[in-house]
Amino acid sequence: MLSVVIPATDSPATLGRCLAALVATAAALRGRGRPALAALVAMLAPNARFYALLARRGGPRLALSGVPLHLVHHLIAAASVPVGAVLWARRSRP
């Protein structure tokens, strides 16, 4: 099922960014600043060109507002995997 959504060539990077978003959020909620920052950088660094585009199109304010939105995007993507698996398993039962 995931292979339909995530092309095989991008799946390790995509899953890595989702994992980094989860770690960043969990660490931030636990008050662990350095691990949260490291995980956030791991999520953002591969998308530097995207943030540069946002900065060119809308200035630094747009680029900075893109960070939490992108974090939420990755968190939703990570949450969709177990939800999708449960829904698929329920549908597959005879």
SULSUL-V485123 format. One line per field, one symbol per residue. phi: phi as a letter, one per 40 degrees, with the letter a starting at -180 (. if undefined). psi: psi as a letter, one per 40 degrees, with the letter a starting at -180 (. if undefined). burial: b if it has 16 or more other ideal C-beta (glycine too) atoms within 10 Angstrom, else e. Layout:
phi->???
psi->???
burial->???
//
This chain:
phi->.ccccbddcbccccccccccccccccccccgbccccccccccccdcbdcccccdcccbgcccccccccccccdccccccccccccccccccccc
psi->dddddhiddedddddddddddddddddddefgdddddddddddddefddddddddddeiddddddddddddddddddddddddddddddddei.
burial->eeeeebeeeeeeebeebbebbbbbbebbeeeeeeebeebbebbbeebeeebeebeeeeeeeebeebeeebbeebeebbeeeeeeeeeeeeeeee
//
